[in-house]
């Protein structure tokens, strides 16, 4: 999951993101990375640049990377 938050500090951005993610029913297990994003970082990726620009305009933008879960050992498969 990636997110872009317009905020005055990383701490405030993390608080906003965590609240929005929880409100959507997701559980956060860990935070991988947090940094102050700059537009130039996304110049070569139009889809991600669009998400960055959305956060500039609307204050927040989220990208959920989801895929079907792999079967686990304890799962019964027929």
Rosetta constraint file for C-alpha pairs under 8 A:
AtomPair CA 1 CA 62 HARMONIC 7.39 0.50
AtomPair CA 1 CA 63 HARMONIC 5.59 0.50
AtomPair CA 1 CA 64 HARMONIC 4.58 0.50
AtomPair CA 1 CA 65 HARMONIC 5.46 0.50
AtomPair CA 2 CA 62 HARMONIC 5.89 0.50
AtomPair CA 2 CA 63 HARMONIC 5.05 0.50
AtomPair CA 2 CA 64 HARMONIC 6.60 0.50
AtomPair CA 3 CA 17 HARMONIC 7.27 0.50
AtomPair CA 3 CA 60 HARMONIC 7.32 0.50
AtomPair CA 3 CA 61 HARMONIC 5.55 0.50
AtomPair CA 3 CA 62 HARMONIC 4.31 0.50
AtomPair CA 3 CA 63 HARMONIC 6.03 0.50
AtomPair CA 4 CA 37 HARMONIC 7.75 0.50
AtomPair CA 4 CA 51 HARMONIC 7.43 0.50
AtomPair CA 4 CA 52 HARMONIC 6.12 0.50
AtomPair CA 4 CA 55 HARMONIC 5.77 0.50
AtomPair CA 4 CA 60 HARMONIC 5.69 0.50
AtomPair CA 4 CA 61 HARMONIC 5.18 0.50
AtomPair CA 4 CA 62 HARMONIC 6.51 0.50
AtomPair CA 5 CA 13 HARMONIC 5.52 0.50
AtomPair CA 5 CA 16 HARMONIC 7.60 0.50
AtomPair CA 5 CA 17 HARMONIC 7.12 0.50
AtomPair CA 5 CA 55 HARMONIC 5.87 0.50
AtomPair CA 5 CA 56 HARMONIC 7.89 0.50
AtomPair CA 5 CA 59 HARMONIC 5.72 0.50
AtomPair CA 5 CA 60 HARMONIC 4.52 0.50
AtomPair CA 5 CA 61 HARMONIC 6.55 0.50
AtomPair CA 6 CA 13 HARMONIC 6.94 0.50
AtomPair CA 6 CA 55 HARMONIC 6.13 0.50
AtomPair CA 6 CA 56 HARMONIC 6.18 0.50
AtomPair CA 6 CA 59 HARMONIC 4.78 0.50
AtomPair CA 6 CA 60 HARMONIC 6.26 0.50
AtomPair CA 7 CA 12 HARMONIC 6.39 0.50
AtomPair CA 7 CA 13 HARMONIC 5.48 0.50
AtomPair CA 7 CA 59 HARMONIC 7.70 0.50
AtomPair CA 8 CA 12 HARMONIC 6.98 0.50
AtomPair CA 8 CA 13 HARMONIC 7.69 0.50
AtomPair CA 9 CA 13 HARMONIC 6.24 0.50
AtomPair CA 10 CA 14 HARMONIC 6.09 0.50
AtomPair CA 10 CA 34 HARMONIC 7.28 0.50
AtomPair CA 10 CA 35 HARMONIC 7.08 0.50
AtomPair CA 10 CA 36 HARMONIC 7.11 0.50
AtomPair CA 11 CA 15 HARMONIC 6.31 0.50
AtomPair CA 12 CA 16 HARMONIC 6.24 0.50
AtomPair CA 13 CA 17 HARMONIC 6.11 0.50
AtomPair CA 14 CA 18 HARMONIC 5.97 0.50
AtomPair CA 15 CA 19 HARMONIC 6.22 0.50
AtomPair CA 16 CA 20 HARMONIC 6.28 0.50
AtomPair CA 17 CA 21 HARMONIC 6.04 0.50
AtomPair CA 18 CA 22 HARMONIC 6.09 0.50
AtomPair CA 18 CA 28 HARMONIC 7.57 0.50
AtomPair CA 19 CA 23 HARMONIC 6.10 0.50
AtomPair CA 20 CA 24 HARMONIC 6.38 0.50
AtomPair CA 21 CA 25 HARMONIC 6.74 0.50
AtomPair CA 21 CA 26 HARMONIC 5.68 0.50
AtomPair CA 21 CA 27 HARMONIC 7.42 0.50
AtomPair CA 21 CA 28 HARMONIC 7.84 0.50
AtomPair CA 22 CA 26 HARMONIC 5.19 0.50
AtomPair CA 22 CA 27 HARMONIC 6.18 0.50
AtomPair CA 22 CA 28 HARMONIC 7.74 0.50
AtomPair CA 37 CA 41 HARMONIC 7.33 0.50
AtomPair CA 38 CA 42 HARMONIC 7.83 0.50
AtomPair CA 39 CA 43 HARMONIC 6.90 0.50
AtomPair CA 39 CA 49 HARMONIC 7.14 0.50
AtomPair CA 39 CA 52 HARMONIC 7.06 0.50
AtomPair CA 39 CA 53 HARMONIC 7.95 0.50
AtomPair CA 42 CA 46 HARMONIC 7.22 0.50
AtomPair CA 42 CA 48 HARMONIC 6.24 0.50
AtomPair CA 42 CA 49 HARMONIC 5.06 0.50
AtomPair CA 42 CA 52 HARMONIC 7.93 0.50
AtomPair CA 43 CA 49 HARMONIC 6.48 0.50
AtomPair CA 45 CA 49 HARMONIC 6.02 0.50
AtomPair CA 46 CA 50 HARMONIC 6.09 0.50
AtomPair CA 47 CA 51 HARMONIC 6.69 0.50
AtomPair CA 48 CA 52 HARMONIC 6.32 0.50
AtomPair CA 49 CA 53 HARMONIC 6.14 0.50
AtomPair CA 50 CA 54 HARMONIC 6.10 0.50
AtomPair CA 51 CA 55 HARMONIC 6.36 0.50
AtomPair CA 51 CA 61 HARMONIC 5.78 0.50
AtomPair CA 51 CA 62 HARMONIC 7.33 0.50
AtomPair CA 51 CA 63 HARMONIC 7.88 0.50
AtomPair CA 52 CA 56 HARMONIC 6.43 0.50
AtomPair CA 52 CA 61 HARMONIC 6.97 0.50
AtomPair CA 53 CA 57 HARMONIC 6.36 0.50
AtomPair CA 54 CA 58 HARMONIC 5.75 0.50
AtomPair CA 54 CA 59 HARMONIC 7.37 0.50
AtomPair CA 54 CA 60 HARMONIC 7.02 0.50
AtomPair CA 54 CA 61 HARMONIC 6.11 0.50
AtomPair CA 55 CA 59 HARMONIC 4.55 0.50
AtomPair CA 55 CA 60 HARMONIC 4.26 0.50
AtomPair CA 55 CA 61 HARMONIC 4.89 0.50
AtomPair CA 56 CA 60 HARMONIC 7.46 0.50
AtomPair CA 71 CA 75 HARMONIC 6.25 0.50
